[in-house]
Amino acid sequence: MAGALLGAALLLAIPALADDKADCSAGITMIQAEIAKAPAEPALAKLKKALKNAQREQKEGEFDECMDAVGDAKRALK
């Protein structure tokens, strides 16, 4: 029974991981585009830090943490 529950939980998590992976990649592209626009220094520094963190988390497969970094970048743009 516990194995069946674990299997069901994993199957439900797979689509979420795929969405986060795609969203992470799109977020990194968005950050790079914003950096290319040469924003003011305070925002630029935050965007570069967010990009570095997002790329690291993407390489590690930590897509939820990548999305946290993308969120940081979005807040830097406000």
N, CA, C and O atoms as a Maestro MAE file, in Angstrom:
{
 s_m_m2io_version
 :::
 2.0.0
}

f_m_ct {
 s_m_title
 :::
 protein
 m_atom[312] {
  # First column is atom index #
  i_m_mmod_type
  r_m_x_coord
  r_m_y_coord
  r_m_z_coord
  i_m_residue_number
  s_m_chain_name
  s_m_pdb_residue_name
  s_m_pdb_atom_name
  i_m_atomic_number
  :::
  1 25 0.831 -1.200 0.000 1 A "MET " " N  " 7
  2 3 0.000 0.000 0.000 1 A "MET " " CA " 6
  3 2 0.870 1.255 0.000 1 A "MET " " C  " 6
  4 15 0.612 2.190 -0.758 1 A "MET " " O  " 8
  5 25 1.902 1.277 0.851 2 A "ALA " " N  " 7
  6 3 2.773 2.451 0.901 2 A "ALA " " CA " 6
  7 2 3.487 2.640 -0.432 2 A "ALA " " C  " 6
  8 15 3.696 3.772 -0.869 2 A "ALA " " O  " 8
  9 25 3.863 1.543 -1.080 3 A "GLY " " N  " 7
  10 3 4.508 1.633 -2.389 3 A "GLY " " CA " 6
  11 2 3.588 2.236 -3.429 3 A "GLY " " C  " 6
  12 15 4.022 3.030 -4.264 3 A "GLY " " O  " 8
  13 25 2.319 1.862 -3.382 4 A "ALA " " N  " 7
  14 3 1.351 2.407 -4.328 4 A "ALA " " CA " 6
  15 2 1.168 3.907 -4.110 4 A "ALA " " C  " 6
  16 15 1.053 4.670 -5.068 4 A "ALA " " O  " 8
  17 25 1.141 4.322 -2.848 5 A "LEU " " N  " 7
  18 3 1.001 5.756 -2.551 5 A "LEU " " CA " 6
  19 2 2.214 6.537 -3.028 5 A "LEU " " C  " 6
  20 15 2.082 7.632 -3.573 5 A "LEU " " O  " 8
  21 25 3.397 5.967 -2.819 6 A "LEU " " N  " 7
  22 3 4.625 6.615 -3.255 6 A "LEU " " CA " 6
  23 2 4.639 6.727 -4.773 6 A "LEU " " C  " 6
  24 15 4.993 7.768 -5.325 6 A "LEU " " O  " 8
  25 25 4.251 5.648 -5.442 7 A "GLY " " N  " 7
  26 3 4.205 5.665 -6.906 7 A "GLY " " CA " 6
  27 2 3.235 6.714 -7.420 7 A "GLY " " C  " 6
  28 15 3.544 7.434 -8.369 7 A "GLY " " O  " 8
  29 25 2.074 6.807 -6.806 8 A "ALA " " N  " 7
  30 3 1.083 7.805 -7.217 8 A "ALA " " CA " 6
  31 2 1.616 9.215 -6.988 8 A "ALA " " C  " 6
  32 15 1.415 10.101 -7.818 8 A "ALA " " O  " 8
  33 25 2.284 9.419 -5.877 9 A "ALA " " N  " 7
  34 3 2.842 10.745 -5.579 9 A "ALA " " CA " 6
  35 2 3.902 11.123 -6.610 9 A "ALA " " C  " 6
  36 15 3.973 12.275 -7.039 9 A "ALA " " O  " 8
  37 25 4.716 10.163 -7.003 10 A "LEU " " N  " 7
  38 3 5.751 10.446 -8.002 10 A "LEU " " CA " 6
  39 2 5.127 10.770 -9.352 10 A "LEU " " C  " 6
  40 15 5.586 11.678 -10.045 10 A "LEU " " O  " 8
  41 25 4.100 10.045 -9.727 11 A "LEU " " N  " 7
  42 3 3.438 10.321 -11.005 11 A "LEU " " CA " 6
  43 2 2.803 11.707 -11.022 11 A "LEU " " C  " 6
  44 15 2.800 12.380 -12.053 11 A "LEU " " O  " 8
  45 25 2.278 12.121 -9.908 12 A "LEU " " N  " 7
  46 3 1.684 13.454 -9.829 12 A "LEU " " CA " 6
  47 2 2.747 14.541 -9.851 12 A "LEU " " C  " 6
  48 15 2.484 15.649 -10.317 12 A "LEU " " O  " 8
  49 25 3.932 14.246 -9.359 13 A "ALA " " N  " 7
  50 3 5.006 15.240 -9.282 13 A "ALA " " CA " 6
  51 2 5.702 15.437 -10.622 13 A "ALA " " C  " 6
  52 15 6.254 16.510 -10.867 13 A "ALA " " O  " 8
  53 25 5.692 14.441 -11.490 14 A "ILE " " N  " 7
  54 3 6.427 14.536 -12.750 14 A "ILE " " CA " 6
  55 2 5.945 15.704 -13.607 14 A "ILE " " C  " 6
  56 15 6.787 16.463 -14.088 14 A "ILE " " O  " 8
  57 25 4.645 15.898 -13.828 15 A "PRO " " N  " 7
  58 3 4.231 17.063 -14.628 15 A "PRO " " CA " 6
  59 2 4.642 18.386 -13.992 15 A "PRO " " C  " 6
  60 15 4.990 19.330 -14.701 15 A "PRO " " O  " 8
  61 25 4.607 18.464 -12.680 16 A "ALA " " N  " 7
  62 3 5.016 19.697 -12.000 16 A "ALA " " CA " 6
  63 2 6.494 19.972 -12.250 16 A "ALA " " C  " 6
  64 15 6.882 21.121 -12.461 16 A "ALA " " O  " 8
  65 25 7.318 18.934 -12.230 17 A "LEU " " N  " 7
  66 3 8.747 19.115 -12.490 17 A "LEU " " CA " 6
  67 2 8.966 19.579 -13.922 17 A "LEU " " C  " 6
  68 15 9.803 20.445 -14.177 17 A "LEU " " O  " 8
  69 25 8.219 19.007 -14.852 18 A "ALA " " N  " 7
  70 3 8.359 19.408 -16.251 18 A "ALA " " CA " 6
  71 2 7.972 20.872 -16.428 18 A "ALA " " C  " 6
  72 15 8.646 21.610 -17.147 18 A "ALA " " O  " 8
  73 25 6.885 21.299 -15.774 19 A "ASP " " N  " 7
  74 3 6.469 22.698 -15.854 19 A "ASP " " CA " 6
  75 2 7.532 23.609 -15.258 19 A "ASP " " C  " 6
  76 15 7.882 24.629 -15.852 19 A "ASP " " O  " 8
  77 25 8.046 23.246 -14.089 20 A "ASP " " N  " 7
  78 3 9.081 24.057 -13.443 20 A "ASP " " CA " 6
  79 2 10.333 24.118 -14.304 20 A "ASP " " C  " 6
  80 15 10.977 25.164 -14.389 20 A "ASP " " O  " 8
  81 25 10.683 23.012 -14.941 21 A "LYS " " N  " 7
  82 3 11.880 22.981 -15.792 21 A "LYS " " CA " 6
  83 2 11.708 23.952 -16.961 21 A "LYS " " C  " 6
  84 15 12.611 24.732 -17.262 21 A "LYS " " O  " 8
  85 25 10.558 23.901 -17.612 22 A "ALA " " N  " 7
  86 3 10.292 24.801 -18.734 22 A "ALA " " CA " 6
  87 2 10.206 26.244 -18.263 22 A "ALA " " C  " 6
  88 15 10.729 27.146 -18.918 22 A "ALA " " O  " 8
  89 25 9.553 26.464 -17.135 23 A "ASP " " N  " 7
  90 3 9.430 27.818 -16.590 23 A "ASP " " CA " 6
  91 2 10.795 28.368 -16.186 23 A "ASP " " C  " 6
  92 15 11.071 29.554 -16.365 23 A "ASP " " O  " 8
  93 25 11.637 27.508 -15.645 24 A "CYS " " N  " 7
  94 3 12.990 27.911 -15.262 24 A "CYS " " CA " 6
  95 2 13.760 28.384 -16.492 24 A "CYS " " C  " 6
  96 15 14.385 29.444 -16.479 24 A "CYS " " O  " 8
  97 25 13.704 27.591 -17.544 25 A "SER " " N  " 7
  98 3 14.409 27.944 -18.775 25 A "SER " " CA " 6
  99 2 13.878 29.259 -19.349 25 A "SER " " C  " 6
  100 15 14.658 30.114 -19.770 25 A "SER " " O  " 8
  101 25 12.563 29.418 -19.367 26 A "ALA " " N  " 7
  102 3 11.967 30.656 -19.863 26 A "ALA " " CA " 6
  103 2 12.352 31.840 -18.974 26 A "ALA " " C  " 6
  104 15 12.581 32.945 -19.465 26 A "ALA " " O  " 8
  105 25 12.420 31.602 -17.681 27 A "GLY " " N  " 7
  106 3 12.808 32.666 -16.744 27 A "GLY " " CA " 6
  107 2 14.237 33.124 -16.968 27 A "GLY " " C  " 6
  108 15 14.528 34.319 -16.916 27 A "GLY " " O  " 8
  109 25 15.126 32.175 -17.217 28 A "ILE " " N  " 7
  110 3 16.524 32.518 -17.487 28 A "ILE " " CA " 6
  111 2 16.617 33.354 -18.762 28 A "ILE " " C  " 6
  112 15 17.364 34.330 -18.818 28 A "ILE " " O  " 8
  113 25 15.861 32.970 -19.775 29 A "THR " " N  " 7
  114 3 15.840 33.734 -21.026 29 A "THR " " CA " 6
  115 2 15.325 35.149 -20.787 29 A "THR " " C  " 6
  116 15 15.853 36.108 -21.350 29 A "THR " " O  " 8
  117 25 14.300 35.279 -19.956 30 A "MET " " N  " 7
  118 3 13.744 36.595 -19.631 30 A "MET " " CA " 6
  119 2 14.776 37.459 -18.909 30 A "MET " " C  " 6
  120 15 14.929 38.642 -19.214 30 A "MET " " O  " 8
  121 25 15.482 36.860 -17.951 31 A "ILE " " N  " 7
  122 3 16.500 37.625 -17.208 31 A "ILE " " CA " 6
  123 2 17.596 38.096 -18.164 31 A "ILE " " C  " 6
  124 15 18.031 39.246 -18.094 31 A "ILE " " O  " 8
  125 25 18.041 37.210 -19.053 32 A "GLN " " N  " 7
  126 3 19.083 37.581 -20.013 32 A "GLN " " CA " 6
  127 2 18.616 38.732 -20.910 32 A "GLN " " C  " 6
  128 15 19.392 39.636 -21.218 32 A "GLN " " O  " 8
  129 25 17.354 38.694 -21.325 33 A "ALA " " N  " 7
  130 3 16.816 39.766 -22.166 33 A "ALA " " CA " 6
  131 2 16.779 41.090 -21.404 33 A "ALA " " C  " 6
  132 15 17.083 42.141 -21.967 33 A "ALA " " O  " 8
  133 25 16.409 41.039 -20.136 34 A "GLU " " N  " 7
  134 3 16.370 42.261 -19.328 34 A "GLU " " CA " 6
  135 2 17.776 42.822 -19.107 34 A "GLU " " C  " 6
  136 15 17.971 44.038 -19.122 34 A "GLU " " O  " 8
  137 25 18.741 41.948 -18.904 35 A "ILE " " N  " 7
  138 3 20.133 42.398 -18.742 35 A "ILE " " CA " 6
  139 2 20.616 43.064 -20.027 35 A "ILE " " C  " 6
  140 15 21.336 44.062 -19.977 35 A "ILE " " O  " 8
  141 25 20.224 42.515 -21.178 36 A "ALA " " N  " 7
  142 3 20.632 43.074 -22.473 36 A "ALA " " CA " 6
  143 2 20.093 44.483 -22.689 36 A "ALA " " C  " 6
  144 15 20.642 45.242 -23.487 36 A "ALA " " O  " 8
  145 25 19.025 44.836 -21.985 37 A "LYS " " N  " 7
  146 3 18.447 46.189 -22.095 37 A "LYS " " CA " 6
  147 2 19.253 47.219 -21.299 37 A "LYS " " C  " 6
  148 15 18.944 48.410 -21.335 37 A "LYS " " O  " 8
  149 25 20.283 46.767 -20.582 38 A "ALA " " N  " 7
  150 3 21.156 47.636 -19.788 38 A "ALA " " CA " 6
  151 2 20.375 48.512 -18.805 38 A "ALA " " C  " 6
  152 15 20.374 49.737 -18.928 38 A "ALA " " O  " 8
  153 25 19.706 47.878 -17.825 39 A "PRO " " N  " 7
  154 3 18.970 48.664 -16.827 39 A "PRO " " CA " 6
  155 2 19.924 49.416 -15.896 39 A "PRO " " C  " 6
  156 15 21.136 49.208 -15.931 39 A "PRO " " O  " 8
  157 25 19.363 50.285 -15.071 40 A "ALA " " N  " 7
  158 3 20.161 51.042 -14.095 40 A "ALA " " CA " 6
  159 2 20.917 50.077 -13.177 40 A "ALA " " C  " 6
  160 15 20.497 48.938 -12.974 40 A "ALA " " O  " 8
  161 25 22.016 50.544 -12.637 41 A "GLU " " N  " 7
  162 3 22.926 49.697 -11.861 41 A "GLU " " CA " 6
  163 2 22.280 48.903 -10.726 41 A "GLU " " C  " 6
  164 15 22.551 47.707 -10.619 41 A "GLU " " O  " 8
  165 25 21.464 49.481 -9.894 42 A "PRO " " N  " 7
  166 3 20.910 48.649 -8.808 42 A "PRO " " CA " 6
  167 2 20.136 47.437 -9.347 42 A "PRO " " C  " 6
  168 15 20.274 46.326 -8.834 42 A "PRO " " O  " 8
  169 25 19.330 47.661 -10.374 43 A "ALA " " N  " 7
  170 3 18.567 46.557 -10.956 43 A "ALA " " CA " 6
  171 2 19.490 45.591 -11.691 43 A "ALA " " C  " 6
  172 15 19.293 44.377 -11.625 43 A "ALA " " O  " 8
  173 25 20.484 46.111 -12.383 44 A "LEU " " N  " 7
  174 3 21.414 45.273 -13.135 44 A "LEU " " CA " 6
  175 2 22.143 44.302 -12.211 44 A "LEU " " C  " 6
  176 15 22.274 43.121 -12.533 44 A "LEU " " O  " 8
  177 25 22.609 44.780 -11.090 45 A "ALA " " N  " 7
  178 3 23.319 43.916 -10.140 45 A "ALA " " CA " 6
  179 2 22.403 42.805 -9.627 45 A "ALA " " C  " 6
  180 15 22.821 41.653 -9.509 45 A "ALA " " O  " 8
  181 25 21.163 43.156 -9.325 46 A "LYS " " N  " 7
  182 3 20.209 42.149 -8.844 46 A "LYS " " CA " 6
  183 2 19.879 41.137 -9.932 46 A "LYS " " C  " 6
  184 15 19.753 39.944 -9.656 46 A "LYS " " O  " 8
  185 25 19.740 41.607 -11.162 47 A "LEU " " N  " 7
  186 3 19.451 40.705 -12.277 47 A "LEU " " CA " 6
  187 2 20.604 39.743 -12.526 47 A "LEU " " C  " 6
  188 15 20.382 38.557 -12.770 47 A "LEU " " O  " 8
  189 25 21.830 40.244 -12.468 48 A "LYS " " N  " 7
  190 3 22.997 39.373 -12.674 48 A "LYS " " CA " 6
  191 2 23.083 38.308 -11.582 48 A "LYS " " C  " 6
  192 15 23.390 37.148 -11.858 48 A "LYS " " O  " 8
  193 25 22.811 38.708 -10.350 49 A "LYS " " N  " 7
  194 3 22.834 37.741 -9.251 49 A "LYS " " CA " 6
  195 2 21.733 36.707 -9.434 49 A "LYS " " C  " 6
  196 15 21.964 35.514 -9.241 49 A "LYS " " O  " 8
  197 25 20.541 37.154 -9.805 50 A "ALA " " N  " 7
  198 3 19.424 36.233 -10.024 50 A "ALA " " CA " 6
  199 2 19.732 35.270 -11.170 50 A "ALA " " C  " 6
  200 15 19.419 34.082 -11.085 50 A "ALA " " O  " 8
  201 25 20.344 35.778 -12.237 51 A "LEU " " N  " 7
  202 3 20.702 34.926 -13.373 51 A "LEU " " CA " 6
  203 2 21.704 33.853 -12.955 51 A "LEU " " C  " 6
  204 15 21.556 32.679 -13.297 51 A "LEU " " O  " 8
  205 25 22.705 34.266 -12.226 52 A "LYS " " N  " 7
  206 3 23.719 33.315 -11.758 52 A "LYS " " CA " 6
  207 2 23.075 32.226 -10.898 52 A "LYS " " C  " 6
  208 15 23.364 31.041 -11.068 52 A "LYS " " O  " 8
  209 25 22.211 32.630 -9.984 53 A "ASN " " N  " 7
  210 3 21.537 31.663 -9.110 53 A "ASN " " CA " 6
  211 2 20.613 30.748 -9.902 53 A "ASN " " C  " 6
  212 15 20.594 29.538 -9.676 53 A "ASN " " O  " 8
  213 25 19.853 31.315 -10.822 54 A "ALA " " N  " 7
  214 3 18.917 30.516 -11.622 54 A "ALA " " CA " 6
  215 2 19.666 29.493 -12.472 54 A "ALA " " C  " 6
  216 15 19.253 28.337 -12.562 54 A "ALA " " O  " 8
  217 25 20.751 29.911 -13.085 55 A "GLN " " N  " 7
  218 3 21.530 28.986 -13.915 55 A "GLN " " CA " 6
  219 2 22.142 27.870 -13.077 55 A "GLN " " C  " 6
  220 15 22.176 26.717 -13.505 55 A "GLN " " O  " 8
  221 25 22.620 28.205 -11.899 56 A "ARG " " N  " 7
  222 3 23.190 27.186 -11.010 56 A "ARG " " CA " 6
  223 2 22.116 26.172 -10.614 56 A "ARG " " C  " 6
  224 15 22.342 24.964 -10.675 56 A "ARG " " O  " 8
  225 25 20.964 26.666 -10.214 57 A "GLU " " N  " 7
  226 3 19.886 25.772 -9.791 57 A "GLU " " CA " 6
  227 2 19.383 24.924 -10.956 57 A "GLU " " C  " 6
  228 15 19.015 23.765 -10.765 57 A "GLU " " O  " 8
  229 25 19.366 25.489 -12.148 58 A "GLN " " N  " 7
  230 3 18.963 24.723 -13.324 58 A "GLN " " CA " 6
  231 2 19.921 23.561 -13.545 58 A "GLN " " C  " 6
  232 15 19.488 22.439 -13.807 58 A "GLN " " O  " 8
  233 25 21.219 23.823 -13.442 59 A "LYS " " N  " 7
  234 3 22.220 22.765 -13.621 59 A "LYS " " CA " 6
  235 2 22.080 21.689 -12.562 59 A "LYS " " C  " 6
  236 15 22.320 20.513 -12.833 59 A "LYS " " O  " 8
  237 25 21.693 22.082 -11.361 60 A "GLU " " N  " 7
  238 3 21.532 21.133 -10.267 60 A "GLU " " CA " 6
  239 2 20.187 20.408 -10.325 60 A "GLU " " C  " 6
  240 15 19.956 19.471 -9.561 60 A "GLU " " O  " 8
  241 25 19.301 20.837 -11.226 61 A "GLY " " N  " 7
  242 3 17.982 20.229 -11.326 61 A "GLY " " CA " 6
  243 2 17.025 20.687 -10.234 61 A "GLY " " C  " 6
  244 15 16.001 20.047 -9.992 61 A "GLY " " O  " 8
  245 25 17.350 21.776 -9.585 62 A "GLU " " N  " 7
  246 3 16.506 22.345 -8.518 62 A "GLU " " CA " 6
  247 2 15.628 23.435 -9.128 62 A "GLU " " C  " 6
  248 15 15.852 24.626 -8.912 62 A "GLU " " O  " 8
  249 25 14.632 23.007 -9.887 63 A "PHE " " N  " 7
  250 3 13.834 23.951 -10.660 63 A "PHE " " CA " 6
  251 2 12.969 24.857 -9.796 63 A "PHE " " C  " 6
  252 15 12.691 25.993 -10.179 63 A "PHE " " O  " 8
  253 25 12.544 24.374 -8.642 64 A "ASP " " N  " 7
  254 3 11.773 25.243 -7.751 64 A "ASP " " CA " 6
  255 2 12.641 26.375 -7.227 64 A "ASP " " C  " 6
  256 15 12.170 27.502 -7.078 64 A "ASP " " O  " 8
  257 25 13.899 26.085 -6.947 65 A "GLU " " N  " 7
  258 3 14.814 27.125 -6.481 65 A "GLU " " CA " 6
  259 2 15.201 28.055 -7.625 65 A "GLU " " C  " 6
  260 15 15.446 29.243 -7.412 65 A "GLU " " O  " 8
  261 25 15.255 27.514 -8.834 66 A "CYS " " N  " 7
  262 3 15.475 28.351 -10.015 66 A "CYS " " CA " 6
  263 2 14.344 29.367 -10.125 66 A "CYS " " C  " 6
  264 15 14.577 30.543 -10.405 66 A "CYS " " O  " 8
  265 25 13.126 28.905 -9.903 67 A "MET " " N  " 7
  266 3 11.971 29.797 -9.994 67 A "MET " " CA " 6
  267 2 12.002 30.862 -8.897 67 A "MET " " C  " 6
  268 15 11.504 31.970 -9.097 67 A "MET " " O  " 8
  269 25 12.574 30.540 -7.761 68 A "ASP " " N  " 7
  270 3 12.759 31.552 -6.711 68 A "ASP " " CA " 6
  271 2 13.679 32.662 -7.219 68 A "ASP " " C  " 6
  272 15 13.419 33.845 -6.997 68 A "ASP " " O  " 8
  273 25 14.758 32.269 -7.904 69 A "ALA " " N  " 7
  274 3 15.700 33.253 -8.450 69 A "ALA " " CA " 6
  275 2 15.032 34.088 -9.540 69 A "ALA " " C  " 6
  276 15 15.265 35.293 -9.632 69 A "ALA " " O  " 8
  277 25 14.202 33.447 -10.367 70 A "VAL " " N  " 7
  278 3 13.466 34.182 -11.398 70 A "VAL " " CA " 6
  279 2 12.529 35.196 -10.734 70 A "VAL " " C  " 6
  280 15 12.388 36.322 -11.212 70 A "VAL " " O  " 8
  281 25 11.902 34.799 -9.650 71 A "GLY " " N  " 7
  282 3 11.047 35.718 -8.902 71 A "GLY " " CA " 6
  283 2 11.828 36.900 -8.365 71 A "GLY " " C  " 6
  284 15 11.335 38.028 -8.370 71 A "GLY " " O  " 8
  285 25 13.058 36.647 -7.897 72 A "ASP " " N  " 7
  286 3 13.913 37.736 -7.427 72 A "ASP " " CA " 6
  287 2 14.178 38.731 -8.560 72 A "ASP " " C  " 6
  288 15 14.168 39.945 -8.353 72 A "ASP " " O  " 8
  289 25 14.415 38.198 -9.756 73 A "ALA " " N  " 7
  290 3 14.684 39.056 -10.905 73 A "ALA " " CA " 6
  291 2 13.456 39.904 -11.235 73 A "ALA " " C  " 6
  292 15 13.573 41.095 -11.525 73 A "ALA " " O  " 8
  293 25 12.294 39.288 -11.188 74 A "LYS " " N  " 7
  294 3 11.065 40.034 -11.486 74 A "LYS " " CA " 6
  295 2 10.839 41.149 -10.475 74 A "LYS " " C  " 6
  296 15 10.396 42.240 -10.835 74 A "LYS " " O  " 8
  297 25 11.141 40.876 -9.217 75 A "ARG " " N  " 7
  298 3 10.994 41.912 -8.184 75 A "ARG " " CA " 6
  299 2 12.002 43.042 -8.407 75 A "ARG " " C  " 6
  300 15 11.708 44.200 -8.108 75 A "ARG " " O  " 8
  301 25 13.171 42.720 -8.922 76 A "ALA " " N  " 7
  302 3 14.193 43.752 -9.188 76 A "ALA " " CA " 6
  303 2 13.751 44.704 -10.286 76 A "ALA " " C  " 6
  304 15 14.225 45.838 -10.364 76 A "ALA " " O  " 8
  305 25 12.839 44.239 -11.134 77 A "LEU " " N  " 7
  306 3 12.384 45.065 -12.255 77 A "LEU " " CA " 6
  307 2 11.268 46.023 -11.866 77 A "LEU " " C  " 6
  308 15 10.937 46.934 -12.625 77 A "LEU " " O  " 8
  309 25 10.698 45.825 -10.706 78 A "LYS " " N  " 7
  310 3 9.569 46.680 -10.280 78 A "LYS " " CA " 6
  311 2 10.052 47.982 -9.714 78 A "LYS " " C  " 6
  312 15 9.243 48.817 -9.310 78 A "LYS " " O  " 8
  :::
 }
 m_bond[311] {
  # First column is bond index #
  i_m_from
  i_m_to
  i_m_order
  :::
  1 1 2 1
  2 2 3 1
  3 3 4 2
  4 3 5 1
  5 5 6 1
  6 6 7 1
  7 7 8 2
  8 7 9 1
  9 9 10 1
  10 10 11 1
  11 11 12 2
  12 11 13 1
  13 13 14 1
  14 14 15 1
  15 15 16 2
  16 15 17 1
  17 17 18 1
  18 18 19 1
  19 19 20 2
  20 19 21 1
  21 21 22 1
  22 22 23 1
  23 23 24 2
  24 23 25 1
  25 25 26 1
  26 26 27 1
  27 27 28 2
  28 27 29 1
  29 29 30 1
  30 30 31 1
  31 31 32 2
  32 31 33 1
  33 33 34 1
  34 34 35 1
  35 35 36 2
  36 35 37 1
  37 37 38 1
  38 38 39 1
  39 39 40 2
  40 39 41 1
  41 41 42 1
  42 42 43 1
  43 43 44 2
  44 43 45 1
  45 45 46 1
  46 46 47 1
  47 47 48 2
  48 47 49 1
  49 49 50 1
  50 50 51 1
  51 51 52 2
  52 51 53 1
  53 53 54 1
  54 54 55 1
  55 55 56 2
  56 55 57 1
  57 57 58 1
  58 58 59 1
  59 59 60 2
  60 59 61 1
  61 61 62 1
  62 62 63 1
  63 63 64 2
  64 63 65 1
  65 65 66 1
  66 66 67 1
  67 67 68 2
  68 67 69 1
  69 69 70 1
  70 70 71 1
  71 71 72 2
  72 71 73 1
  73 73 74 1
  74 74 75 1
  75 75 76 2
  76 75 77 1
  77 77 78 1
  78 78 79 1
  79 79 80 2
  80 79 81 1
  81 81 82 1
  82 82 83 1
  83 83 84 2
  84 83 85 1
  85 85 86 1
  86 86 87 1
  87 87 88 2
  88 87 89 1
  89 89 90 1
  90 90 91 1
  91 91 92 2
  92 91 93 1
  93 93 94 1
  94 94 95 1
  95 95 96 2
  96 95 97 1
  97 97 98 1
  98 98 99 1
  99 99 100 2
  100 99 101 1
  101 101 102 1
  102 102 103 1
  103 103 104 2
  104 103 105 1
  105 105 106 1
  106 106 107 1
  107 107 108 2
  108 107 109 1
  109 109 110 1
  110 110 111 1
  111 111 112 2
  112 111 113 1
  113 113 114 1
  114 114 115 1
  115 115 116 2
  116 115 117 1
  117 117 118 1
  118 118 119 1
  119 119 120 2
  120 119 121 1
  121 121 122 1
  122 122 123 1
  123 123 124 2
  124 123 125 1
  125 125 126 1
  126 126 127 1
  127 127 128 2
  128 127 129 1
  129 129 130 1
  130 130 131 1
  131 131 132 2
  132 131 133 1
  133 133 134 1
  134 134 135 1
  135 135 136 2
  136 135 137 1
  137 137 138 1
  138 138 139 1
  139 139 140 2
  140 139 141 1
  141 141 142 1
  142 142 143 1
  143 143 144 2
  144 143 145 1
  145 145 146 1
  146 146 147 1
  147 147 148 2
  148 147 149 1
  149 149 150 1
  150 150 151 1
  151 151 152 2
  152 151 153 1
  153 153 154 1
  154 154 155 1
  155 155 156 2
  156 155 157 1
  157 157 158 1
  158 158 159 1
  159 159 160 2
  160 159 161 1
  161 161 162 1
  162 162 163 1
  163 163 164 2
  164 163 165 1
  165 165 166 1
  166 166 167 1
  167 167 168 2
  168 167 169 1
  169 169 170 1
  170 170 171 1
  171 171 172 2
  172 171 173 1
  173 173 174 1
  174 174 175 1
  175 175 176 2
  176 175 177 1
  177 177 178 1
  178 178 179 1
  179 179 180 2
  180 179 181 1
  181 181 182 1
  182 182 183 1
  183 183 184 2
  184 183 185 1
  185 185 186 1
  186 186 187 1
  187 187 188 2
  188 187 189 1
  189 189 190 1
  190 190 191 1
  191 191 192 2
  192 191 193 1
  193 193 194 1
  194 194 195 1
  195 195 196 2
  196 195 197 1
  197 197 198 1
  198 198 199 1
  199 199 200 2
  200 199 201 1
  201 201 202 1
  202 202 203 1
  203 203 204 2
  204 203 205 1
  205 205 206 1
  206 206 207 1
  207 207 208 2
  208 207 209 1
  209 209 210 1
  210 210 211 1
  211 211 212 2
  212 211 213 1
  213 213 214 1
  214 214 215 1
  215 215 216 2
  216 215 217 1
  217 217 218 1
  218 218 219 1
  219 219 220 2
  220 219 221 1
  221 221 222 1
  222 222 223 1
  223 223 224 2
  224 223 225 1
  225 225 226 1
  226 226 227 1
  227 227 228 2
  228 227 229 1
  229 229 230 1
  230 230 231 1
  231 231 232 2
  232 231 233 1
  233 233 234 1
  234 234 235 1
  235 235 236 2
  236 235 237 1
  237 237 238 1
  238 238 239 1
  239 239 240 2
  240 239 241 1
  241 241 242 1
  242 242 243 1
  243 243 244 2
  244 243 245 1
  245 245 246 1
  246 246 247 1
  247 247 248 2
  248 247 249 1
  249 249 250 1
  250 250 251 1
  251 251 252 2
  252 251 253 1
  253 253 254 1
  254 254 255 1
  255 255 256 2
  256 255 257 1
  257 257 258 1
  258 258 259 1
  259 259 260 2
  260 259 261 1
  261 261 262 1
  262 262 263 1
  263 263 264 2
  264 263 265 1
  265 265 266 1
  266 266 267 1
  267 267 268 2
  268 267 269 1
  269 269 270 1
  270 270 271 1
  271 271 272 2
  272 271 273 1
  273 273 274 1
  274 274 275 1
  275 275 276 2
  276 275 277 1
  277 277 278 1
  278 278 279 1
  279 279 280 2
  280 279 281 1
  281 281 282 1
  282 282 283 1
  283 283 284 2
  284 283 285 1
  285 285 286 1
  286 286 287 1
  287 287 288 2
  288 287 289 1
  289 289 290 1
  290 290 291 1
  291 291 292 2
  292 291 293 1
  293 293 294 1
  294 294 295 1
  295 295 296 2
  296 295 297 1
  297 297 298 1
  298 298 299 1
  299 299 300 2
  300 299 301 1
  301 301 302 1
  302 302 303 1
  303 303 304 2
  304 303 305 1
  305 305 306 1
  306 306 307 1
  307 307 308 2
  308 307 309 1
  309 309 310 1
  310 310 311 1
  311 311 312 2
  :::
 }
}
